[in-house]
Every structure is written in structure tokens, then in C-alpha cells.
Amino acid sequence: MKKVAVIGTGNFGLALANLLAINNEVLIYARREENVQKINIKREHKGQPIHERVTAVNEFNQLTKECKLIFPIVPSSNFKEMLIQLSPFLSPEHILIHGTKGLHIEVDINTVETLDKSQVLTMSELILKETSVVRVGCIAGPNLAKELSEKQIGGTVVASRYNEVIVEGKKALNSNIFRVYGSNEVLGVELASVLKNYIAIAAGMLEGIGYGDNSKALLITRGMAEMVFFGKAFGASEKAFMGLAGIGDLMATCNSKLSRNFRVGYNLAKGQNLLEILSDLNEVAEGIKTIKVVKLLAGYGFNSPLADALYKIVYEDWELNQGMDYLMNLPVSDDTDFFTQKDS
Amino acid sequence: MPTRKTIKKPLPSVVKEMDEWPIYKAYENPDLFLQKVKDLVKKNATWILKDDDTLRNEIKNIVYQEKMRLSKTPWKSDDPKEKIFWSDIKKQVRSSKAIGTEEGTKEVDERILNQILDFYGTEMIADFKISSFKFAQKALPYIYSRLINSFPQIVYKLFSSVDKLYDRMKIMGDVDHIRKLQEIGTVVVVPTHYSNLDSPTIGLSLNNLGLSAFTYGAGVNLFTIKSLSRFMHNLGAYKVDRRRKHRLYLETLKSYSTIALTENVNSLFYPGGSRSQSGKLENKLKLGLLGTVIDAQRMNLEEGNGKKIFIIPVTLNYHYVLEAKKLIEHYLKDKGKENYLEDENTTSFGLIKRAYKVITSNPGMTISFAPAIDVFGNKVDENGKSISSTGQKVEVADYFKLNGKLVRDVQRDSQYTQILGDRILQEYKENTVVLSSNLVAFVAFQIIRKRFSQFTVFEILSLPKDETTIQTEEFILVLAKIKEVLLGLEKENKIILSSDINLGMQELMKVGIKKVGSSHPKYVLKRNKSGEISTQSMKLLYYYHNKLTSYGLEQYI
């Protein structure tokens, strides 16, 4: 049986390790020795039972020697640091398929007024920059960790420039409970999986205010249009946004209290303070950072009214209803303008 | 760090005995070479051998296209026997049984396929004759001295010795490293392409570096005079017919290049395809032949010899490009690709005549060899070991491995070719040598452009002369600004500045104006006694200016 690796013991990392264990021996890297013990001895971590074929290690050397297919599942804020430590052990023989739905920003976003495209990297771009690995891909889609850990049926997309990576990803992950699709639209898939985070915050807000399904459907549809505008401005095609990483992930995260980003929006609408919410969450809500990144990239001329309104609510103390007013009074464009226009 | 130096005299050959040169060994047994090419075509062209129907249809399609080519776009260089060959193939196809109905059809088609491949291979294959090479090496100075007798006395004086030639022809790069890599592996030189003069220029440069001879593809249109064709053929030129676009021919061409590389033969190709019509630095490459370096590297590893292939991008930098006017007019008419029919007029003799004209009247050229990279675009150290962008030593074999084994994957390798192409473009940019002529052209055109910022390029090109005159003061001001930016870029290793650029502003302006496109009937730039700078040809000014448009300098005007 093939041996593959997962880096990261967050909820999604653990769920993915269990899914991979259906077809493979799995090594999972845990930074802390106590977590290695929990996984290897207790066979349980963060409330998830650990598959018998999963073994935790805390040495990159061993992990990279034994596994050529590696799935890094680490928050975007720690991704670069992880890569710097991992890089000396990697060679072009390794294949990395990450599952991190975030962006790496080369500067401190709290100290700049605008961002240049070159300062914004997707995780696969960061892997290419920081390591000697070339065969890179990502997994993205409606993959809420809790449901995956409960072995509910689901699906994902493996995206890469390299068909070889897609095939290896499929072989490793595909099972009778998890369907794996392929795509060469890696940039689009990565951007979709990042951008849906702030749409989920808005969806949480709507639900928190008490709006129903019509409102949310409007939000999801126009949210997707906004994602496409952004993607196109960055050189991605609209294709990926129509797949599992785009509309698929939007459907899941905008409708689920399991989504951290959704909960942020929901609790904001319920009157909780952002700092309080984030500290209660105890995990990263990428959407908050994404709102700011989108704002700082506004110079590229894409249309992003939702991100603009969210920015004002989250960072400039606008009331929710001010944001709603702003959005509902914007001029309307063609229903499917994202197919025809670069931005509207 | 590479040590860039300029060579002024030919260096001794790295491998002294020519019969030890890979090119000699590879072409010593042409039948064996062609058999390898044929085997590789059949291995890779799985689409044509998919089933009997496909093979038959492909053969019919090839015969049709070849016959059309001969009747619609005939060239002087076409071998009269070709017509007979394709008629015979057609006859064989007709006389064999219908598809899939009779036993033996497949065998017949495979036999026909073999005949076609033999035909292409025999037409394509180059040779390497030591006697021809030695003759070329020795005769060059004599040919020059004979030819320059027909030029005005002033040119004769300027060009009275071969040493003077090398004064005009600056060859720079990490020469020692390149020579060492030649001992370790195979060298592939990929130059920028501006002029028909590029091939003789690069040929002479490679010889001066002391590298074993290179094989290279040359358009069949250059093989018009029998004795000269034979000469080129004997110097490693394989024939390429750009009129043939069908997959089997392209596959044969790629296989030819791959086999030459696996036989360790140094190779040369222009990844930009045709000459840059706009005068701009290449920003897009044709990846077909370039991909053969990846194939060949993998095959070397599969063979277990691990011979490494090193890519050396080269930029050719001219003060004067003879065909600039024709090229820029084509570009402006948005004709796109080179018109090969017109290229037919470029006979071998025509090319030599042009070469002499340019060399004897040229204010100079710089051939800049970039640091070598491996087939994945990694830098290589002094021993040829690959170093990734993160500074780690990497093995080329690892790029081809999947689950521990070397694997052929066409889609993956096409992505690798793309990566290599991007790296070559980056090297072109960083190893472009800014000549005084490019700089003054850039400054002059941009001043005019800024003056008419609402105008399109086409409108600017049609401006009357009095609208495009520039005062010296204004010119110097902008020149100083751009020079400063260029100095900054050079510090960051993003461009190379020629020694002229270090001159004081007045001198730099004078030298640049004197050298820019100096031999065109219309002057590109001229400064009169009252200090007004003007041009007789906005198109040519635009052409020479374009060389520096990839660096974002426009914002400083």
C-alpha cells in the first residue's frame, strides 16, 4: 500500500488523513510531541477518532523520505514558516497538494494602503517560490471537516497544471464515500476557495439578521459573480468558479453553522464584537483577512461591492443595515454579467 | 556567481581532435542516426498508429498536403524527385486494398509510413565533414579580405584585419563555465532572433568560444545553390521545411532534434521562431523544438548515462539591422507570421551578400551569453550541478520520477517546457545589452510619444518631420533620467549596459545617434548644428526603440 503524508493536525487535516487512510498508509505531521502521542496512542484527536492506518510523526526528514505525495493542510498564516522548515527535505520528486483556503501576503496588510498583485500569492505559488517542488496542486470544495470526519458522503476537486498530480490525488483520495474531480484551473480553484470565505461571512450576517432563503440565494449568486470578477482580474478563467471549489463550496459554507466564517458573520449580526468572536472561535477565519486583501487590491478595477460593504462593517464600524442599504441601492447589471464582462 | 568576460580572439577548441566531436560521431553513420529517429517517431506518434483507419487516413492526408505544397507554394529548392516520390506513394495507397477489408492492409500502410519517414529523414539529415569545417575556419578571413576589395577604400581600411572584426563583434558571457559545461554534457544555444545575419554571427561566436560544432535547423529556402548547400549540410545544418505543418513531419523534426541531443551533439535553435518583426525582445516562445531538450534529458537518464543538457540563452544586440525596414513594415501591417514565400528570396548567396554588407558597415554588435541553466530552468554550478531557485542542489532525474521511477508523461513535460520557456525569456531580459543606439532611439521616440500622448502609435508614426524634432536640452534631460534607471536595473542584474552607456551625456548622445541604424538609406536620428534632433524614418526609430520596451522605462519619461 502506498504511503502518503498530511502536514497539519487541524480539523481538516485530521479528517483528510482519515479519508486518505481508506486507500493508503498515512503519516501525519504534528508539530507538538503531545499531539503525536494523542494520535498514536489514544487514537483520537480533537474529537476525531484516528484511522488505524494513520501514524503521527514530528520529523520532516522521515515524512519526506517515506512519502512522495504530501498534503499540507496548514493555516495560511503559518504556511510560509512551515515551508521554510520543510523545504530542505523536499526535492522535485515530491508532489504537494495543499488544502489551505487562504492567501499569503508578502507584506503586513495592516501597514499598507494598497497591494500589488506580486505581493499576493496563492499557496501553490508560495510552494513554488519556497521549495524545489514543481508538481503542485490543491484540493478544494465543500469539505466541512466535521462532516468529513463523520464519514458523510462528499466530494472535492484536485486542481493542478499537471495531470499527473490530479491522477495521483484522485488515486489517493477517491473512495466510495468521497468523489474526487480533477481540474487544470488551479489558480481559479485556489481563488474560489479563498474568496468564498467572505461571502460566507455575509451569509452568516443575513441569517443572523433573520433573512430567509431568497436573500441568501441572491447573496450567493451575486457573491459568485464578484468572485469571478476578482478571479478574471487575476488571470483565472470563470470555469473553476462554476465547480465544486466555487459554487459547491459556497453552497456549503453559506448554509452551515459549521463554517467558521459563517459563524463570524452570524455572531456579528447578533451584536457580538469581532475581537470577542475571533477569540471564541479559537481558529482562523480567513474571510476577515480576505475582506481586507480584496479592498487593498481595489486598484485592479474589479467590481467588489460586497467586499466593500463588508470592509466598512468589519473595519470601519458601519452598522449592518448601512451595509445592506449600500448594497441594495447599487445599480443593477445584467444577470450573468460575469460571463460577458471582465468586470462590471 | 558567473564571471562575465569579453573575448576578443578565438579560443582553442575544448576538444581538440575533431573526430572526437559528438557531431562527427553522430553523423558518421547516417543510417544508424536515421533509424534512431524513425524508431523514436514511431514510439511517440501513437496517434498515427492508433488503428488501421487512422494510419490510412493520416497517410492520405499527408500525401494530399505534400502535393498541394508542391503545386501551390513551389520553391526553387524543391527536389524535382519529390513529385515522383509522392505520386508513387499515392499509387501505392490506391493500389492497396480498402481499409480493414483485406489482410495485409496494415502491413502495406506501415511500409508506406516507413518510406515517408525515410524520405523525410534523408532530406533532413545533416553531415559533419572535418575538411569543410576546417576550411570554414581558415577561409573566413580570406573571404573577407577578398570581398572587401569590392567595398569602398574607407571600409577596407576599417576592416583590414580579422582582429578588427572581433573589435566590432563583442562576445561576452561566462566563457570558462560554458567551455567547462561542454566537457560535462551537451550544450544547447537558444539565441534571440532579429536578423538573417544572426546565424553567421552566432556560428562565428560559438567557434570563437572553442565549442565543438553545433547542429541546427536551417530553412530549405537557404539550400538553393548546390555548392553552398553542400557546404552548409557538411557543417551540421539539417533541413527544415516550414511549409510542412502536418504532425508527422513535425514529429520527425522533433525526433531528429531529440536524437541529436541524446547523441550529445551541441544544438542551436531560435525558440522565438521567426525574426522579431517589431524589434522588441521576444516575449513569447515557440515551444515545439524546445521541448525536445526535456525529452532528450529524460532519455539520457533512462539510458543510464545521465548526460546533462545545458541551455544557454544568448542575446544578439545590433546597432544596425539590415532588414529592419522590411520587418517593421510587416509588423505594422499586422501580417503576423513571416511570409515564407518572400523568404524564398533569401538565398544562401543573398544571405552572404547581406552578411558582408552588415559586417563591413556595421558599427558593432554584442553577443551576450547568459549563464547556463538546466532543462528545467535551474541555474547550474561550475560542475554542472543544478541549483534550484531556493539554493538547493537538485537532481534532474527527480523531475521525471513518479513513485520512484522515471516516467514519460507528455502533458507534464509540456508544462516543464513552458517553465523552461519562461526562464529563457527572463534570461533574455536580464542579458540584453543596452547599446547607445537603442538608448537614444528609445529616448527620442518616447519624447515624441509623450508629446502626442493622445495619439495611437500609428498616428505618431505618420507625424510630419517638424512635429518630431527634439531640442538637445530636452533630449539630454530625458536621457539622463533613463540612464539613471538603467544603472539601477544593472545593479540588480536585470540588464547589461554596454561600455558606451558610461560616457558623459553629450558624448553618449552623439555616439548613439551616430550608430543607430547607421547604414539605412534614411537616417534614423540626426542632430543638426543648431542642436535639433530629427529622424527621416519614424518607423525605424520605433523599431530600434522597441528593444527597450520590456523594462517599464516609459514611466520615467
Interface residues (C-beta under 8 A of the other chain):
Chain A: K2 K68 S87 P88 S91 P92 E93 K129 E130 T131 S132 V134 R135 R161 Y162 N163 E164 E168
Chain B: F376 S388 S389 T390 Q392 V394 E395 D398 Y399 K401 L402 N403 G404 V407 D409 Q411 R412 Q415 Y416 I419
